[in-house]
């Protein structure tokens, strides 16, 4: 993995994280927006400008790739590089969660 890519994407923004998480199954931008709202109980809403800017950057950086167009919607999927970045971020978030739980248990 390129050091530049790692520096840009780890740690990830919530938007980037959710895009990669949702693209484990191929879908389009609006599908990601709906899935993120559902996963977060509406707490996170990705605007169209943010979504399409992020998709464009992630595609350029090789984290996702365009597959096809369906009914004027571009369908994307995560690449192997995207999966590596997502895995690094999930491990980082898991470590944060474990640290929080440890501090709560020990009252530190």
MODELLER restraints for C-alpha pairs under 7 A, 6 or more apart:
rsr = mdl.restraints
at = mdl.atoms
rsr.add(forms.Gaussian(group=physical.xy_distance, feature=features.Distance(at['CA:10:A'], at['CA:89:A']), mean=6.46, stdev=0.5))
rsr.add(forms.Gaussian(group=physical.xy_distance, feature=features.Distance(at['CA:11:A'], at['CA:89:A']), mean=6.38, stdev=0.5))
rsr.add(forms.Gaussian(group=physical.xy_distance, feature=features.Distance(at['CA:12:A'], at['CA:89:A']), mean=6.75, stdev=0.5))
rsr.add(forms.Gaussian(group=physical.xy_distance, feature=features.Distance(at['CA:17:A'], at['CA:86:A']), mean=6.85, stdev=0.5))
rsr.add(forms.Gaussian(group=physical.xy_distance, feature=features.Distance(at['CA:18:A'], at['CA:36:A']), mean=6.56, stdev=0.5))
rsr.add(forms.Gaussian(group=physical.xy_distance, feature=features.Distance(at['CA:19:A'], at['CA:32:A']), mean=6.50, stdev=0.5))
rsr.add(forms.Gaussian(group=physical.xy_distance, feature=features.Distance(at['CA:20:A'], at['CA:78:A']), mean=6.35, stdev=0.5))
rsr.add(forms.Gaussian(group=physical.xy_distance, feature=features.Distance(at['CA:20:A'], at['CA:82:A']), mean=6.78, stdev=0.5))
rsr.add(forms.Gaussian(group=physical.xy_distance, feature=features.Distance(at['CA:20:A'], at['CA:86:A']), mean=6.50, stdev=0.5))
rsr.add(forms.Gaussian(group=physical.xy_distance, feature=features.Distance(at['CA:22:A'], at['CA:32:A']), mean=6.04, stdev=0.5))
rsr.add(forms.Gaussian(group=physical.xy_distance, feature=features.Distance(at['CA:23:A'], at['CA:76:A']), mean=6.89, stdev=0.5))
rsr.add(forms.Gaussian(group=physical.xy_distance, feature=features.Distance(at['CA:23:A'], at['CA:77:A']), mean=5.05, stdev=0.5))
rsr.add(forms.Gaussian(group=physical.xy_distance, feature=features.Distance(at['CA:23:A'], at['CA:78:A']), mean=5.34, stdev=0.5))
rsr.add(forms.Gaussian(group=physical.xy_distance, feature=features.Distance(at['CA:24:A'], at['CA:77:A']), mean=6.46, stdev=0.5))
rsr.add(forms.Gaussian(group=physical.xy_distance, feature=features.Distance(at['CA:24:A'], at['CA:78:A']), mean=5.82, stdev=0.5))
rsr.add(forms.Gaussian(group=physical.xy_distance, feature=features.Distance(at['CA:25:A'], at['CA:77:A']), mean=6.53, stdev=0.5))
rsr.add(forms.Gaussian(group=physical.xy_distance, feature=features.Distance(at['CA:26:A'], at['CA:75:A']), mean=6.36, stdev=0.5))
rsr.add(forms.Gaussian(group=physical.xy_distance, feature=features.Distance(at['CA:26:A'], at['CA:76:A']), mean=5.44, stdev=0.5))
rsr.add(forms.Gaussian(group=physical.xy_distance, feature=features.Distance(at['CA:26:A'], at['CA:77:A']), mean=4.55, stdev=0.5))
rsr.add(forms.Gaussian(group=physical.xy_distance, feature=features.Distance(at['CA:27:A'], at['CA:75:A']), mean=5.00, stdev=0.5))
rsr.add(forms.Gaussian(group=physical.xy_distance, feature=features.Distance(at['CA:27:A'], at['CA:76:A']), mean=5.61, stdev=0.5))
rsr.add(forms.Gaussian(group=physical.xy_distance, feature=features.Distance(at['CA:27:A'], at['CA:77:A']), mean=6.84, stdev=0.5))
rsr.add(forms.Gaussian(group=physical.xy_distance, feature=features.Distance(at['CA:28:A'], at['CA:73:A']), mean=6.20, stdev=0.5))
rsr.add(forms.Gaussian(group=physical.xy_distance, feature=features.Distance(at['CA:28:A'], at['CA:74:A']), mean=5.54, stdev=0.5))
rsr.add(forms.Gaussian(group=physical.xy_distance, feature=features.Distance(at['CA:28:A'], at['CA:75:A']), mean=4.48, stdev=0.5))
rsr.add(forms.Gaussian(group=physical.xy_distance, feature=features.Distance(at['CA:28:A'], at['CA:76:A']), mean=6.02, stdev=0.5))
rsr.add(forms.Gaussian(group=physical.xy_distance, feature=features.Distance(at['CA:29:A'], at['CA:51:A']), mean=6.58, stdev=0.5))
rsr.add(forms.Gaussian(group=physical.xy_distance, feature=features.Distance(at['CA:33:A'], at['CA:45:A']), mean=6.81, stdev=0.5))
rsr.add(forms.Gaussian(group=physical.xy_distance, feature=features.Distance(at['CA:33:A'], at['CA:46:A']), mean=5.89, stdev=0.5))
rsr.add(forms.Gaussian(group=physical.xy_distance, feature=features.Distance(at['CA:36:A'], at['CA:44:A']), mean=6.75, stdev=0.5))
rsr.add(forms.Gaussian(group=physical.xy_distance, feature=features.Distance(at['CA:37:A'], at['CA:43:A']), mean=6.77, stdev=0.5))
rsr.add(forms.Gaussian(group=physical.xy_distance, feature=features.Distance(at['CA:37:A'], at['CA:44:A']), mean=5.83, stdev=0.5))
rsr.add(forms.Gaussian(group=physical.xy_distance, feature=features.Distance(at['CA:37:A'], at['CA:45:A']), mean=5.81, stdev=0.5))
rsr.add(forms.Gaussian(group=physical.xy_distance, feature=features.Distance(at['CA:58:A'], at['CA:64:A']), mean=5.85, stdev=0.5))
rsr.add(forms.Gaussian(group=physical.xy_distance, feature=features.Distance(at['CA:59:A'], at['CA:65:A']), mean=5.43, stdev=0.5))
rsr.add(forms.Gaussian(group=physical.xy_distance, feature=features.Distance(at['CA:62:A'], at['CA:79:A']), mean=7.00, stdev=0.5))
rsr.add(forms.Gaussian(group=physical.xy_distance, feature=features.Distance(at['CA:62:A'], at['CA:81:A']), mean=6.78, stdev=0.5))
rsr.add(forms.Gaussian(group=physical.xy_distance, feature=features.Distance(at['CA:63:A'], at['CA:78:A']), mean=6.09, stdev=0.5))
rsr.add(forms.Gaussian(group=physical.xy_distance, feature=features.Distance(at['CA:63:A'], at['CA:79:A']), mean=5.38, stdev=0.5))
rsr.add(forms.Gaussian(group=physical.xy_distance, feature=features.Distance(at['CA:63:A'], at['CA:81:A']), mean=5.38, stdev=0.5))
rsr.add(forms.Gaussian(group=physical.xy_distance, feature=features.Distance(at['CA:63:A'], at['CA:82:A']), mean=3.92, stdev=0.5))
rsr.add(forms.Gaussian(group=physical.xy_distance, feature=features.Distance(at['CA:64:A'], at['CA:76:A']), mean=6.56, stdev=0.5))
rsr.add(forms.Gaussian(group=physical.xy_distance, feature=features.Distance(at['CA:64:A'], at['CA:77:A']), mean=5.53, stdev=0.5))
rsr.add(forms.Gaussian(group=physical.xy_distance, feature=features.Distance(at['CA:64:A'], at['CA:78:A']), mean=4.29, stdev=0.5))
rsr.add(forms.Gaussian(group=physical.xy_distance, feature=features.Distance(at['CA:64:A'], at['CA:79:A']), mean=5.06, stdev=0.5))
rsr.add(forms.Gaussian(group=physical.xy_distance, feature=features.Distance(at['CA:64:A'], at['CA:82:A']), mean=6.19, stdev=0.5))
rsr.add(forms.Gaussian(group=physical.xy_distance, feature=features.Distance(at['CA:65:A'], at['CA:76:A']), mean=5.45, stdev=0.5))
rsr.add(forms.Gaussian(group=physical.xy_distance, feature=features.Distance(at['CA:65:A'], at['CA:77:A']), mean=5.61, stdev=0.5))
rsr.add(forms.Gaussian(group=physical.xy_distance, feature=features.Distance(at['CA:65:A'], at['CA:78:A']), mean=6.43, stdev=0.5))
rsr.add(forms.Gaussian(group=physical.xy_distance, feature=features.Distance(at['CA:65:A'], at['CA:79:A']), mean=6.55, stdev=0.5))
rsr.add(forms.Gaussian(group=physical.xy_distance, feature=features.Distance(at['CA:66:A'], at['CA:74:A']), mean=6.80, stdev=0.5))
rsr.add(forms.Gaussian(group=physical.xy_distance, feature=features.Distance(at['CA:66:A'], at['CA:75:A']), mean=5.95, stdev=0.5))
rsr.add(forms.Gaussian(group=physical.xy_distance, feature=features.Distance(at['CA:66:A'], at['CA:76:A']), mean=4.47, stdev=0.5))
rsr.add(forms.Gaussian(group=physical.xy_distance, feature=features.Distance(at['CA:66:A'], at['CA:77:A']), mean=6.74, stdev=0.5))
rsr.add(forms.Gaussian(group=physical.xy_distance, feature=features.Distance(at['CA:67:A'], at['CA:75:A']), mean=5.56, stdev=0.5))
rsr.add(forms.Gaussian(group=physical.xy_distance, feature=features.Distance(at['CA:67:A'], at['CA:76:A']), mean=5.40, stdev=0.5))
rsr.add(forms.Gaussian(group=physical.xy_distance, feature=features.Distance(at['CA:67:A'], at['CA:77:A']), mean=6.96, stdev=0.5))
rsr.add(forms.Gaussian(group=physical.xy_distance, feature=features.Distance(at['CA:68:A'], at['CA:74:A']), mean=6.03, stdev=0.5))
rsr.add(forms.Gaussian(group=physical.xy_distance, feature=features.Distance(at['CA:68:A'], at['CA:75:A']), mean=5.40, stdev=0.5))
rsr.add(forms.Gaussian(group=physical.xy_distance, feature=features.Distance(at['CA:69:A'], at['CA:75:A']), mean=5.78, stdev=0.5))
